[in-house]
């Protein structure tokens, strides 16, 4: 069976309640679909009206009209402020069926509270409350997520989304702060080993970040090119040389002295540090670059240098007071062995290189990193258009 594309739209309320990580955990751990795109966007009234119209046209019953009504009332701007919705794009066999099964039914009418099992996303995060006096009257409705039921619906809605996203940036600025001077932005990047296989780890890490109280204002799936990986981690190479050249030189000295049974001079140690030590440190940098993009630094054509690889990261831009330090506190020490209990790197890191996630260490680093990764650009629209065989 051929692969296709579908989506889950996370509602503004679910995002505001920091449930995004929980939603992702369910979607990734209970399907065999690939997460190929993610983007935060703020639907305007025209988009919402058209989207609700599609839903209303397909609603087979009066009860199902709740969904388009909800969309019109909650996805559109209110009080002069647009609201964040999150689009998650999945590829695989029968994506609509798989996503619908994990998202769950919209309506669990007249099911006793104690009978709910929390199996699906909507069991856990959605609400449908009926009046005590009139069992057919809904007093509160929150679907948590939206997803199409079949591929025709998916394609139609994906086309609308792709057209809406044209020319729009990837970073959302929809809040005015009382004192903007206190507000920072920072970059958090979840590394390839976490995204390599479907599991709940990605969502759990986002949940851990959400405990900071910071707002996600940008999100994307990013595949590094070799040139980007070298530029992103370029500042690391001299630090590795400074930190490890002597260590590697001393280890080489010890091995040689053991093997040949004589003591090397200080001058010999210096030569080992300047040659073997530096070479070893440079090799560590090359391993880091290869881990992020699949290629080691070397001689490549311009096209090969700038070609994105299949290794995926998730890039998130957070905003709020003391954002840089808050994310770094949740990440923990660079070396997972030295990280505190309850931090991302302690729970999910394997080594200093494969330590699960990265966070900007300063405003200057954030400004440099966001330019390398192009945080304000997103490939999600391109993926949709290619799926629909439409030229951009």
Secondary structure, DSSP 8 states (H G I E B T S, - for coil): ---EEEEEEE-HHHHHTT-HHHHHHHHHHS---EEEEEEEE---HHHHHHHHHHHHHH--SSTTHHHHHHHHHHTS-BTTB---EEEEEEEETTHHHHHHHHH--S--TT--GGG----SHHHHH-EEEE-SS-TT-EEEEE-SEE--SSHHHHHHHHHHHHHHHTT--SB------TTGGGEEEEEEEE-HHHHSS-SSHHHHHHHHHHTT--EEEEEEEEE--HHHHHHHTHHHHHHHHHHHHHHHHHHHHHHHHHHHTS---HHHHHHHIIIIIHHHHHHHHHHHHHHHHS--SS---HHHHT---S-EEEEEEEEEETHHHHHHHHH--SSGGGS-TTSHHHHH--SSSS-SEEE--SHHHHHHHHHHHTTT--SHHHHHHHHTT---
